[in-house]
Amino acid sequence: MSTLTTFDTTKEFLSDMLKQLGDGKTQLPDFQRGWVWDDDHIRSVLASVARSFPIGAVMMLKTGGDVRFQPRPVQGVTFPPQGRPEPERLVLDGQQRLTSLYQALMLDEVVETTNAKKQKVNRWYYIDMRKAVQSPEDLEEAIVGLPESRQLLNFRGELISDYSTPEREYEAELFPIRNVFEDDDWRMAYSEFWDFDKERQKFYNVFGKRVLNAFKQYQVPLIVLHQTVVAHLVSPPNSRIISRGMLAVFPH
């Protein structure tokens, strides 16, 4: 007796998963709600990856066949009108996590999100290198979100700290999280800023092994639904739809 397999389970490197969002091989189905995660959630998921903690499985659907959904890219990804790619798979569950990670790690632009009071804020994300190395158990405290200006002000609007230039990043040892997967140029500039000081280079090696490698080697559990399962779910006598990453049944 043959058994119909409706899904596959595997793991995929986070870096590869995010790259496929950027090139359009992975997109969202049109029924997915928009991206809504706030600053606290973004920093939390970044800290989980930095600590090699699980962030949960992602569920995707293979495209093709008779049943089709209108695709759209995750927020932050744009395609030229004349060259919109056809996706190979659609994200059913995990959009908030993947979009947050994509925007923080892959885009060289400020992340538009909200704070705890639901107010709109723009954030650049950094890793406090010293905190990350010296207190790995408190890595969430080492994930820093700076305003768009990269300057911190007190309640009177007076400047407290300024990280608005690469040199000030090197001096404060704040690593831009968007450089996690390709850190060679930043590392070289950091070393030059410190005149190739051996202790600084040794420290960076430790930071790279303990923190950056966690991002580079991170794998996400992946469930891939076969397209045939969707054809079955939407067929008579019952109409069924996939929504919010769950398989929900609605009587016809």
N, C-alpha and C positions, 0 to 999 in steps of 0.2 A: 504493500500500500504506500503510495507516494504521499509525501507531506508538502504542502504548499508553504514555501518560505516567503513571508511578507516583509521581512526587514533583515538588515545586517547590523552587526555591532562591531565597532573597531575603535581605535584611537587615532588622533591626528594631531600633529604638531600645531600649537597655537599660531605660530608664525605663518604656516601654510594656510590655515583656515582664514586668517585675516587677509592674506594676500589674495585669496580667491574672492573675498568680498570686494576688494579694491578693483580687481579686473573683471568683475561681473559674472564669474563662473558660479558664484553663489549669490542669490538675491532673496528677497522676501516675496511671499504671495501678497496680493493686493488686500486681502482681508485682515492682515496683521495691523494692529494698532501702531501708533507712532512711538518713537523712542522717548521715554519719560524719566529715566534714572537721574537722581540728583547727585550733587558733589560727594556726599557721604557714601553713597552706594558705589560711585566710581572709584573712590580711594580704597574702599573696602575690597572690591574685586581685584584691584591692582595689588594690594597687599597680600591677598590670598595666593595669587600667582607667584609673587616674589617669595613667598614662604613654601611654595610647592604644595599648597593646600588644595583640595578639590573645590571646583566651582560648579559642579553639577554637569550632567550629560547634556549634550545638544542634540535635538532631533531635527533631521532634514528629510526632504522628499526628493527622490529622483524625478527629473522632468521628462517629458515626452509622452507618447501614447495618445489616447483619445481624450483624456481629461486634462484640461489646461487651466491654470490660474494666471491672471495678469501679473507679471513680475514687476518689482520695483527695487532699486538699490537701497541699502541701509543708509541712514542719514549720514551725510558727510561725503558720500560717493557720488560723483557726477559722470555722466557719459555724454559724448558728443551726439547731437541729434541724428547724424547720419551714420553713426557707428554703435548704436545700442546693442550690446551683446545679448545673446540668448543664454540664460542660465542653465547649468547642468543640474543644479539642485536648489531647493528652496528651504529656508529656515522656518520650521514650524514652532520650535521651542528653543529659546536661548537668545532671542533677538536683543533683549536689554543688555545681557552680559557681553555679547559679541560687538554690539554697536559701541558700548562704552569702551571696550578694549581697543576697538578699531580707531575710534576718535583720539584716544589718549596716546596710543602707541604708534599709529601709522600716519597720522596727519601732521603736517608742519603748519598747523594753524590752531588758534585758540578754540577750546571746547566750550560750546554754549550750553549751559545746564542751569540748574536752580540750586538754591541753598535750602537749609532746613525749614525756612519760612516760606518756601515756594516762590521766592523772588528770583528773577532771572539774573544769572551771574556768568561771567566768562572766566575760564580757568586754564592756566598752563600747569601741567603736572610735572613734578620733580621727585627725585629720590634724594633725601638727605644722606649722603654717603657715610658720614661718621656714625649717625644713628643706626643705619642699616647694618653696619659692620659690628659696632660695639654692642648693640642690643637687638639681635635678630629676633628675639621673642616679641619685641614691640615694633615689628616692621610697619604696622599700620600707622604708627606715629611718624615713621620716616617717609611716608608718602605725603608730599606737600602740594597743595593747590594754591597757586599764586594768581592774583588778578591779571587782567589783560596787560596792564602797564608793567607788571612784574615789580611793582613797588608797593611797600606796605606803609600805611599811614595810621596815625593815632586818631582819636576821636575829634581832635581839633584840625585834622587835615594836614598835620605836619609829617614830613617824611621820617620814617623809622629805619627802613631797610630798602636797599635798591639792588635788584638783581637783573636789571634791564639790559646788561651787556654780557657777552660771553666771558669776558675777564672777571666780572663780578660773580658769575656762576662758578668759575674755577676757584676763585678766592673763597667763596662760601662752601665749596664742595657740594653744590647742588647739581645733580645729574639730570638733564632733561629726559624725561621718560620716553619721549618720542624717538630717542636715539638708541633705545635698548637693543634692537636687532642689528643695527649698524653703528657701532660705537667707535670705530677706528679713528675717524677724523677728530671726534671730540676728545678722545684719549690723547692723541698726538698734541692737540692744542693745549690741553690740560698740562701735559708734560713740559711743553715749551714754556708755558706760563710760569711753572715752578723750576725753570732752568734744569730740567731733567734730574731733579733731586731724587736720589735713590730711594729714600724713605717714602716719598710720595708715589713713586712708581711701584714700590712694593705694596703700598696700601691699595693702589688701584688694582693690582693683581688679585688681592684678597677680595675686594669689592666685586670684581668681575666674576670670580669663581663662586662667591656666595650668593650674589644677587642677580647679576646679569645672566649668568648661565641658567638660573632658575627660569627666567623668561624664555631663553633660547631653547631650552630642553623641555619646556612644559607641553604636555599632551592632554588633549581634551577628549573624554569619552564621547563617542559619536554613534547615534542610532540613525540609520538611513532606511527610510521606508521605501519599498518598491512601488513603482507607479501603479502596479496592478491592484494594490490594496485600496487606492483611492478610487479606481474605476469600480471596484466592488461596493465601496461605501456610498457612492452617489447613485448607484443603480437601483431600479425598482426591486421589490415593492416599497422599500423605505428609502426616503431621501436622507442622506447623512452628509455632514460636512466636517471638515477639519478646521478648528478654530482655536486660537491662543495656544497652539502646541498640544492640544488634547484632541482625542477622537471622541466627538460628541454625536449622539444619535438623536435624530428628531423624526417623529412619526410623519409619514407622508400626509 
